Amino acid sequence: MVIFGLIMVYSSSFIYAQERTGDGFAFIKKQLIFATLGFVAMFVSSRIPYRKWADHAYLVGGASIALLAVVLVPGVGSRVLGAQRWLRLGPVSIQPAEIAKFSMILFVAHQLEKKSAGVRRFVPGVLANFILPMPAMLLLLLQPDFGSTVMITGVIFVLMFLAGVPKRWLGGFVGLGGFAASALILGSPYRRARLMTFLDPWQDPLGKGFQVLQSMLGVHNGSLFGVGLGNGKEKLFYLPEAHNDFIFAVIGEELGFLGIIGVILAYCFFIYRGLKIASDCWENRHDRFGALAATGITLALGLQGFVNMGVVLGLLPTKGLTLPFISYGGSALVVDLFAIGILLNISKGSPGSRA
């Protein structure tokens, strides 16, 4: 998937990079560097015993919250397109939200294991799981980064469900979350505009609806077999940031419906293997932390992929989430591959698959 992503980043960014920097290879060279760093990070994390993440869950979670807070400091965090989500270290930009996503998953997995005996009570089963995620989500909303907040909340909900938290608490959790999400959407002009654009992008085809309409047009033009790798037209300044959040539209245009199905199947297979690792971890070792951590990492990456594809196809409101392993983005790729290393280390302890 990473190698395929490199090919598509090159195809979708060459003309844009040539116009913006004078070097058509600017983005692909950076992505190659980050892919290399990512595989090194994956190798390192695959060698670290995954139980250590449980031992240091508070430290790692606290560090990620500190990074989220630093982003909001004026003059320190980098602001792009109205969102202050990046820390710039020389030529490199780091998005702490990517680190926070996995650190919160590891923290909640640790909490649900640590308090497994009291998981059916409100305080240890529900409230204790939000000691660190709640401050993290509040800081994410201040950036603002609504998409990452929803993603973290959704994965935590699934982990609580799997851990045996009573349905009445989960039902209240869903109701409260839905009310909070509705208030945040309706109370924010830009989120409300995104929702209205999703419902009717043709209402403002040259403004707020332009990106999603161009995205759907590109997928439509791709038809069954696509127009050919490198021959897409939407990346020629019609589709903004084609190499980033909307790279799936370029895939649909250049590789057609078959290319789209290939990407979907790749994510389905990834989710299947990740959940198989989690299942083996529980069935063969009865390791609650390993099973929950593997599930959380798998869902965080897999569901983000499907949310991105839904946005590109006009099935979901714009969220600002990248397509994991495929979209352009340095810190996201490195962190995602680091998380895959943790998943690999969890799988090492599994004696084997069962039919």
Stockholm file with secondary structure:
# STOCKHOLM 1.0

chainA/1-355         MVIFGLIMVYSSSFIYAQERTGDGFAFIKKQLIFATLGFVAMFVSSRIPYRKWADHAYLVGGASIALLAVVLVPGVGSRVLGAQRWLRLGPVSIQPAEIAKFSMILFVAHQLEKKSAGVRRFVPGVLANFILPMPAMLLLLLQPDFGSTVMITGVIFVLMFLAGVPKRWLGGFVGLGGFAASALILGSPYRRARLMTFLDPWQDPLGKGFQVLQSMLGVHNGSLFGVGLGNGKEKLFYLPEAHNDFIFAVIGEELGFLGIIGVILAYCFFIYRGLKIASDCWENRHDRFGALAATGITLALGLQGFVNMGVVLGLLPTKGLTLPFISYGGSALVVDLFAIGILLNISKGSPGSRA
#=GR chainA/1-355 SS CHHHHHHHHHHHHHHHHHHHHSCTTHHHHHHHHHHHHHHHHHHHHHHSCTHHHHHTHHHHHHHHHHHHHHHTSTTTEEEETTEEEEEEETTEEECHHHHHHHHHHHHHHHHHHHTGGGTTSHHHHTGGGGTTHHHHHHHHHHTTCHHHHHHHHHHHHHHHHHHTCCHHHHHHHHHHHHHHHHHHHHTCHHHHHHHHHHHCGGGSTTTTTHHHHHHHHHHHHHTTTCSCTTCCSTTTTTSTTTTTTTHHHHHHHHHHHHHHHHHHHHHHHHHHHHHHHHHHHHHHHCCHHHHHHHHHHHHHHHHHHHHHHHHHTTSSCCCCCCCTTTSSCHHHHHHHHHHHHHHHHHHHTCCCCCC
#=GC SS_cons         CHHHHHHHHHHHHHHHHHHHHSCTTHHHHHHHHHHHHHHHHHHHHHHSCTHHHHHTHHHHHHHHHHHHHHHTSTTTEEEETTEEEEEEETTEEECHHHHHHHHHHHHHHHHHHHTGGGTTSHHHHTGGGGTTHHHHHHHHHHTTCHHHHHHHHHHHHHHHHHHTCCHHHHHHHHHHHHHHHHHHHHTCHHHHHHHHHHHCGGGSTTTTTHHHHHHHHHHHHHTTTCSCTTCCSTTTTTSTTTTTTTHHHHHHHHHHHHHHHHHHHHHHHHHHHHHHHHHHHHHHHCCHHHHHHHHHHHHHHHHHHHHHHHHHTTSSCCCCCCCTTTSSCHHHHHHHHHHHHHHHHHHHTCCCCCC
//
